[in-house]
């Protein structure tokens, strides 16, 4: 796994708020994910192999046990961009 990509496992019905990841890409590796972008009425459902770009904020919900990856936007620094965004209190 490179410093620009992190893989996360989510249990069924888990919610993962993502903040500060504008321009990052979320990809569903296994399972099914519902991605709700802040201030955007167009939700996205991702199946394995599908991906979408993140806006300023989003929440991911796993419909079933799932694996996903987050990939840094072009030009992002080291992996701390994910740590700050994922581990930040909601």
Residue pairs with C-beta under 8 A, 6 or more apart in sequence:
1 7
3 78
3 79
4 71
4 72
4 76
4 79
5 69
5 70
5 71
5 72
6 69
6 70
6 79
6 82
6 86
7 29
7 67
7 68
7 69
8 16
8 67
8 68
8 69
8 70
8 86
9 65
9 66
9 67
10 16
10 31
10 33
10 60
10 62
10 65
10 66
10 67
10 68
11 62
11 65
12 62
12 63
12 64
12 65
13 61
13 62
13 63
14 61
14 62
15 59
15 60
15 61
16 59
16 60
16 61
16 86
17 57
17 58
17 59
17 90
18 24
18 26
18 54
18 57
18 58
18 59
18 60
18 70
18 85
18 86
19 56
19 57
19 85
19 88
19 90
20 56
20 57
20 81
20 84
20 85
20 88
21 54
21 58
21 70
21 73
21 81
21 82
21 85
22 54
22 55
22 56
22 73
23 53
23 54
23 73
23 74
23 76
24 53
24 54
24 70
24 71
24 72
24 73
24 76
24 81
24 85
25 51
25 52
25 53
25 54
25 70
25 71
25 73
26 33
26 35
26 46
26 51
26 52
26 54
26 58
26 60
26 68
26 69
26 70
26 71
27 46
27 49
27 50
27 51
27 68
27 69
27 71
28 46
28 47
28 48
28 49
28 50
28 51
28 66
28 67
28 68
29 48
29 66
29 67
29 68
29 69
30 48
30 65
30 66
30 67
31 48
31 62
31 63
31 64
31 65
31 66
31 67
32 45
32 46
32 47
32 62
32 63
32 64
32 66
33 45
33 46
33 60
33 61
33 62
33 63
33 66
33 68
34 43
34 44
34 45
34 46
34 60
34 61
34 62
34 63
35 43
35 44
35 45
35 46
35 52
35 54
35 58
35 59
35 60
36 43
36 58
36 59
36 60
36 61
37 43
37 44
37 54
37 55
37 57
37 58
38 55
38 56
38 57
38 58
38 59
39 55
40 55
44 52
45 63
46 52
46 68
60 68
70 82
70 86
72 79
72 81
72 82
